[in-house]
Structures are given as structure tokens and as C-alpha cells.
Amino acid sequence: MVNLLFLKTFVDAAKTGSVRQSAENNFVTQPAVSQHIRQLENKFGCLFFERRQRKLALTEAGKIFL
């Protein structure tokens, strides 16, 4: 089962391209958002984001998941 907060933080991170902004929008810490995304990636067995310096970019799998 997937936690709805994990999905919400994923969507916010995808829309903003920022873990920080997703954390602020959801009233959680940045490490929590990173952990949520990591757990989703592990559950589905693929990477959803390319981490580029301070920005996130969706991979093809991330676009499909979104």
C-alpha cells in the first residue's frame, strides 16, 4: 500500500522541481520528502527523478508515474 502523503510530496516535488518546496508545502522536513521519494522508487523499482545540483528533473518513469 502507498501512503498518500508520499504521493503528495512526490507530486509537489515533481511540479516544483524542489525537495525544499515540497517539504514546505506539506509541513514536513526535507529529509522526510527525500525518504518518501526513495521509498516510492524502491516500491516501484525505478528512479523517478534525476538529481541535478539543487533541482529535480523527472525521468521517463517519473513522468509516467506522475
C-alpha positions as CSV (number, residue, x, y, z in Angstrom):
1,M,0.0,0.0,0.0
2,V,1.2,3.5,-0.8
3,N,1.0,6.3,1.7
4,L,-1.0,9.3,0.4
5,L,1.5,11.8,1.9
6,F,4.3,10.1,-0.1
7,L,2.3,10.6,-3.3
8,K,1.5,14.3,-2.4
9,T,5.2,15.0,-1.6
10,F,6.2,13.3,-4.9
11,V,3.7,15.4,-6.9
12,D,4.8,18.6,-5.2
13,A,8.4,17.8,-5.9
14,A,7.6,17.0,-9.5
15,K,5.7,20.2,-10.0
16,T,8.2,22.5,-8.3
17,G,11.4,20.6,-9.1
18,S,12.4,21.2,-5.4
19,V,12.6,19.0,-2.3
20,R,12.6,22.1,-0.2
21,Q,9.4,23.5,-1.7
22,S,7.7,20.1,-1.4
23,A,8.7,20.0,2.2
24,E,7.3,23.5,2.9
25,N,4.1,22.7,1.1
26,N,3.5,19.6,3.1
27,F,4.8,20.8,6.5
28,V,7.5,18.1,6.7
29,T,11.3,18.2,6.6
30,Q,13.4,18.0,3.5
31,P,14.9,14.6,4.6
32,A,11.3,13.3,5.0
33,V,10.5,14.2,1.4
34,S,13.7,12.6,0.2
35,Q,12.8,9.5,2.1
36,H,9.2,9.4,0.8
37,I,10.5,9.6,-2.8
38,R,13.2,7.0,-2.1
39,Q,10.5,4.6,-0.7
40,L,8.3,5.1,-3.7
41,E,11.2,4.5,-6.0
42,N,12.1,1.3,-4.1
43,K,8.5,0.1,-4.1
44,F,8.1,0.5,-7.9
45,G,11.7,-0.5,-8.7
46,C,12.7,2.6,-10.8
47,L,14.1,6.1,-10.4
48,F,11.5,8.9,-10.7
49,F,13.9,11.8,-10.5
50,E,17.3,12.8,-11.8
51,R,19.0,14.8,-9.1
52,R,20.8,17.8,-10.7
53,Q,22.6,20.0,-8.2
54,R,19.6,21.7,-6.4
55,K,16.9,20.8,-8.9
56,L,14.9,17.6,-9.6
57,A,14.1,16.5,-13.1
58,L,11.6,13.7,-13.8
59,T,12.8,10.6,-15.6
60,E,10.6,8.9,-18.1
61,A,9.4,6.6,-15.4
62,G,8.7,9.6,-13.2
63,K,6.6,11.2,-15.9
64,I,4.6,8.0,-16.4
65,F,4.1,7.7,-12.6
66,L,3.0,11.3,-12.3
